[in-house]
């Protein structure tokens, strides 16, 4: 379970390398976000929170962060595929 998010990042790279659509990358990012919710919540419980912190905004930030990260690896996979073919 500890290494599953890293395997999903590699999977996003493979999706880009194979030339699949971004919809698959978004689905993988959502799965990765669901895997990261529990450790993130545990981390926030251990540290003192600011009084104005909103958990919904934190969740939206985590989804955006995972989507951007997976998209970067997806784009890198597309770039590597085109460099090797051409």
C-alpha beads as a LAMMPS data file, in Angstrom:
LAMMPS data file: protein, C-alpha beads

86 atoms
85 bonds

1 atom types
1 bond types

-500.0 500.0 xlo xhi
-500.0 500.0 ylo yhi
-500.0 500.0 zlo zhi

Masses

1 110.0

Atoms # bond

1 1 1 0.000 0.000 0.000
2 1 1 2.949 2.250 0.658
3 1 1 4.213 2.098 -2.926
4 1 1 0.865 2.044 -4.733
5 1 1 0.795 5.815 -5.458
6 1 1 4.210 5.489 -7.115
7 1 1 2.948 2.616 -9.249
8 1 1 0.010 4.782 -10.301
9 1 1 2.463 7.504 -11.367
10 1 1 4.278 4.965 -13.530
11 1 1 0.899 3.889 -14.885
12 1 1 0.185 7.498 -15.933
13 1 1 3.506 7.541 -17.771
14 1 1 2.572 4.299 -19.556
15 1 1 -0.827 5.729 -20.515
16 1 1 0.940 8.666 -22.170
17 1 1 3.491 6.383 -23.830
18 1 1 0.721 4.253 -25.322
19 1 1 -1.119 7.337 -26.569
20 1 1 -4.352 6.843 -24.633
21 1 1 -6.602 9.800 -23.833
22 1 1 -6.387 12.114 -20.830
23 1 1 -9.624 10.666 -19.412
24 1 1 -7.660 7.633 -18.221
25 1 1 -5.119 9.879 -16.524
26 1 1 -7.872 11.756 -14.718
27 1 1 -9.321 8.434 -13.493
28 1 1 -5.907 7.343 -12.221
29 1 1 -5.484 10.723 -10.489
30 1 1 -8.828 10.274 -8.721
31 1 1 -7.800 6.786 -7.567
32 1 1 -4.497 8.164 -6.332
33 1 1 -6.323 10.931 -4.484
34 1 1 -8.547 8.404 -2.749
35 1 1 -5.433 6.528 -1.630
36 1 1 -3.872 9.737 -0.290
37 1 1 -6.916 10.964 1.669
38 1 1 -6.314 8.802 4.762
39 1 1 -2.597 9.633 5.241
40 1 1 -3.288 13.312 4.575
41 1 1 -6.101 13.385 7.125
42 1 1 -3.899 11.607 9.679
43 1 1 -1.168 14.176 9.076
44 1 1 -3.582 17.078 9.552
45 1 1 -4.874 15.598 12.809
46 1 1 -1.353 15.359 14.254
47 1 1 -0.387 18.963 13.552
48 1 1 -2.192 21.915 15.028
49 1 1 -4.658 23.353 12.565
50 1 1 -5.248 26.962 11.754
51 1 1 -8.773 28.048 12.708
52 1 1 -9.634 29.026 9.144
53 1 1 -8.591 25.757 7.481
54 1 1 -11.332 24.166 5.401
55 1 1 -11.207 20.408 4.820
56 1 1 -13.232 20.669 1.599
57 1 1 -10.732 23.115 0.122
58 1 1 -7.900 20.870 1.242
59 1 1 -9.547 17.948 -0.561
60 1 1 -10.010 20.022 -3.712
61 1 1 -6.356 21.063 -3.516
62 1 1 -5.298 17.409 -3.174
63 1 1 -7.353 16.426 -6.243
64 1 1 -5.850 19.285 -8.266
65 1 1 -2.359 18.426 -7.080
66 1 1 -2.686 14.757 -8.040
67 1 1 -4.210 15.632 -11.421
68 1 1 -1.343 18.000 -12.255
69 1 1 1.261 15.472 -11.153
70 1 1 -0.272 12.668 -13.201
71 1 1 -0.698 14.946 -16.205
72 1 1 3.012 15.851 -16.109
73 1 1 3.956 12.177 -16.242
74 1 1 1.350 11.599 -18.955
75 1 1 2.926 14.397 -21.039
76 1 1 6.394 12.970 -20.378
77 1 1 5.189 9.599 -21.652
78 1 1 3.860 11.205 -24.844
79 1 1 7.158 13.046 -25.291
80 1 1 9.202 9.854 -24.806
81 1 1 7.032 7.922 -27.257
82 1 1 7.451 10.574 -29.942
83 1 1 11.188 10.824 -29.358
84 1 1 11.663 7.067 -29.705
85 1 1 9.419 6.692 -32.760
86 1 1 10.671 9.713 -34.687

Bonds

1 1 1 2
2 1 2 3
3 1 3 4
4 1 4 5
5 1 5 6
6 1 6 7
7 1 7 8
8 1 8 9
9 1 9 10
10 1 10 11
11 1 11 12
12 1 12 13
13 1 13 14
14 1 14 15
15 1 15 16
16 1 16 17
17 1 17 18
18 1 18 19
19 1 19 20
20 1 20 21
21 1 21 22
22 1 22 23
23 1 23 24
24 1 24 25
25 1 25 26
26 1 26 27
27 1 27 28
28 1 28 29
29 1 29 30
30 1 30 31
31 1 31 32
32 1 32 33
33 1 33 34
34 1 34 35
35 1 35 36
36 1 36 37
37 1 37 38
38 1 38 39
39 1 39 40
40 1 40 41
41 1 41 42
42 1 42 43
43 1 43 44
44 1 44 45
45 1 45 46
46 1 46 47
47 1 47 48
48 1 48 49
49 1 49 50
50 1 50 51
51 1 51 52
52 1 52 53
53 1 53 54
54 1 54 55
55 1 55 56
56 1 56 57
57 1 57 58
58 1 58 59
59 1 59 60
60 1 60 61
61 1 61 62
62 1 62 63
63 1 63 64
64 1 64 65
65 1 65 66
66 1 66 67
67 1 67 68
68 1 68 69
69 1 69 70
70 1 70 71
71 1 71 72
72 1 72 73
73 1 73 74
74 1 74 75
75 1 75 76
76 1 76 77
77 1 77 78
78 1 78 79
79 1 79 80
80 1 80 81
81 1 81 82
82 1 82 83
83 1 83 84
84 1 84 85
85 1 85 86
